[in-house]
Structures are given as structure tokens and as C-alpha cells.
Amino acid sequence: MTNLPIDEMAAFALVAEHKSFAKAAVALGVSRSALSHTMRALEERLGVRLLNRTTRSVAPTDAGERLLARLRPALDEIGAAVEEINTYRDSPAGSLRLTVLPLATRTVVAPMLARFMAAYPQIRVEISSDGALRDIVRDRFDAGIRPGERVERDMVVVPVSGPIRLAVVASPEYLARKGTPRTPRDLQEHDCIRLRLPSSGGLFPWRFASARRGQDATGGETFEVAVDGRLIANDTDLIIRAALDGAGIAYVAGENLDAAIAEGRLVRLLADWTPPLSGLYLYYPSRRQVPRPLRAFIDFLKAERRAPSPAR
């Protein structure tokens, strides 16, 4: 029987699942050339090709697919065994990988991250902040943070924020040139700066609720206005900057705008018509055992939500 180190098997599984030496090397913290050498040595030892390589892609062979199908459950069991041993530690230890919506990075994770890492010095944290809808199982993340409507139903969810305030805003200079919209339908006569969603590639819909219901309407009947404009971007910070510079009207999360509105650099429009989105949720796959670093992070987030806000 051939004796093979577990780390070589785990490296092969990552390459086969990512279909990329570069991505697997980043996940393992090794160089691409070292990982390629490890895979060639593994194939020579087994006497069978496990991966088909071209200049642009990597894919498992039939033998590689069969090995991966048997290997992944075994590696998961080993990981679970290690996590179970970790329960005997005085303090949680290990790695924590999160995929987080940029809004959640700014409003939920960033304000508490330094305190969490100080409280748990043996936990290594990796955060991928982007708007794409990641498959956290396939991409080997421990958890993600997204709005509730964008979380798959088979996930375990933990609320980490209240409803997300949205705001329609423009600069005083733009409004002086183009006039002020009084109803959502008036936006069709304006230059609106639209957001391209990284997850689907579609445009973020400009949805509104009946006047005087918008601020409190987390559900119920809403309507959508088909707006137009010369600028489309997939970066919220760029959209806000363009609105500040008078390029048009923006429709973005209000948490990003409080300072600019208070200072008069942006004017909030149609506030009575603007419904909030559902809150942000941390989500993770249903597992027999939650990894201790993730459990520590969830408990810390819950404690942060219960803590009173500091006086300003």
C-alpha cells in the first residue's frame, strides 16, 4: 500500500476543486511552482495522471475525479476531528475565512475586527470583500455576510444588522442645474447613476414604496421606476463620488452618506418613498460541528450587537 502524506492529498483536492494552480496556491500559502512540483511528484508516485493541464486551465482526469470523490469526505472528516480536538484548547485557534459584502465590511466587520483579533490571538482571519455571490462550500469559506434575500435557504443564518437604509441623493449643484424630483416618476427625467450588481451582472433596481410608508416599509407592495443615465458602475464608492461631483442622482445605502448629507454636500431626495432592504445576515452551511473560530466570531458579533452604542 502506498503511503501518501495528507497534505499532498489536501493540495490535490484544492487544485481539482478550484481548477487552478494559482487559486489553490493562494489558499495554501505556497508558490504556484512548488504546488505544481508537488502534484507532479504525487502523480509519479501513484503512476497515474490526476490533472489535465493546459496553458489556460487545469481539470481533473477521470482518475482524478474518482480520487476526489473519495478523498473529499475523508478530508472533511479529518478537519472535523481536528476541530473536535480544538475544543480542549483554552482559547479557539485556527483559521477563519469570510466572504463579505463591501457594505457589511464597512458597517459590521471593520468596526469590531481589531477587538475580535485582540480577544482571540490564535485565530487567523482572511476576509474577501466583494459583491459576488460566492459558493462558500465550493470556495472553502467558513461563512459569508449578505442581505437576507441573497442567502440560500439551506444555510444557517445569524442576523448581524437591522434593515439597511437606502437613500436617493444628489449634490446641490446638480439640483440647481436639473431641478429637484418630487416623486419617483420624476427620476425618469434625470441623469441617474446606476449600480451594476457584481453577483448577477444586472442593474440594481430603483424600487419605491408609497409616500409616507417608505421609511417603515420592509415588505408589502412596492413599485420599480425604470431610470436612465450616462454612468453605470459596479463600485458604490465611485457612484457616491460621482454624485458628490454633480454627475447625477444616486441610489445607494444610506449608511455611506450620513456625513455628506449632514455637511450639505449631498441632498437626500424622496425620503418618504424609499423602503429599506432587509438586514445583513451571517450565513454558513449546516454542519454537525461549527468550527471554533467561526463560533467565536458569531458569539462576538452577537455581543457587539447587544452592547450599547458609544456616546458621541
Beta strands, then each sheet from edge to edge (+ up, - down):
strand 1: 51-53
strand 2: 58-60
strand 3: 94-100
strand 4: 123-129
strand 5: 143-147
strand 6: 155-159
strand 7: 166-170
strand 8: 192-195
strand 9: 207-208
strand 10: 223-224
strand 11: 232-233
strand 12: 249-253
strand 13: 267-269
strand 14: 280-285
sheet 1: 1+ 2-
sheet 2: 4+ 3+ 5+ 14- 6+
sheet 3: 11+ 8+ 12+ 7- 13+
sheet 4: 9+ 10-
end
